[in-house]
Amino acid sequence: MIRAATSFILLLLTAPVGTEAVDVRDSGPVDLATFECRDINRSTMIQRVCYDRAQRAMIVGIKSGYDRFCELPPETFNGFMAAPSMGQFFNQNIRRLAPDGRYDCRAKLRPGS
C-alpha cells in the first residue's frame, strides 16, 4: 500500500505541468500562462478572475462562461477585487454595461476603432 502511494506521488511530481486555457466567448481559447488567476467564493455572480498586468487584460468567469476585457488598468482591477459587491462593481465599471464599453475587447478589434 505504501509503495503504491509513493509511486503515485512520484508520478504526480514528475508529470509535466501544462498551461491552462479557457474558452472565452467571442474569442476562443486563451492560454492563462501569463495571467494570475483567483477563484472567487464571495460573489454569487463572479466565479473566477484572471488578470495579466503586463497586457492589462482580464478574464472573468461568470456562471455562463468566460469573458475577456482589454486595457483594464491595475487600479480598476484592484477596485474590482476589493469591492464589497464584485458583481455590482463589475456591471457598473467594467462590463459592456459600462457607459462607454471602454474595456470591451470586441470594440478594440473593430476596423476603424
NORFENJO-V652660 format. One record per backbone hydrogen bond with DSSP energy under -1.0 kcal/mol. NH is the residue of the N-H (numbers start at 0). CO is the residue of the C=O. E is the energy in kcal/mol with one decimal. If there is no record, write none. Layout:
BEGIN
NH&CO&E ; NH&CO&E
END
This chain:
BEGIN
4&0&-2.2 ; 5&1&-2.7 ; 6&2&-2.4 ; 7&3&-2.3 ; 8&4&-2.4 ; 9&5&-2.5 ; 10&6&-2.2 ; 11&7&-2.2 ; 12&8&-2.3 ; 13&9&-1.7 ; 21&29&-2.1 ; 23&27&-2.8 ; 24&65&-2.6 ; 26&23&-1.9 ; 27&23&-2.1 ; 29&21&-2.7 ; 31&19&-3.3 ; 34&31&-1.4 ; 35&50&-2.6 ; 37&48&-2.8 ; 39&46&-3.0 ; 46&60&-3.5 ; 47&60&-1.4 ; 48&37&-2.5 ; 49&58&-2.9 ; 50&35&-2.4 ; 51&56&-2.9 ; 55&51&-1.5 ; 56&51&-1.6 ; 57&68&-2.6 ; 58&49&-2.9 ; 59&66&-2.7 ; 60&47&-3.5 ; 61&64&-3.4 ; 64&61&-2.6 ; 66&59&-2.0 ; 68&57&-3.0 ; 69&102&-2.2 ; 71&55&-2.7 ; 76&72&-2.1 ; 77&73&-3.0 ; 78&74&-2.2 ; 79&75&-2.3 ; 80&76&-2.5 ; 81&77&-1.7 ; 88&84&-2.4 ; 89&85&-2.9 ; 90&86&-2.5 ; 91&87&-2.3 ; 92&88&-2.6 ; 93&89&-2.0 ; 94&89&-2.8 ; 97&94&-3.1 ; 103&100&-2.0 ; 107&103&-1.1 ; 108&104&-1.2 ; 112&109&-1.8
END
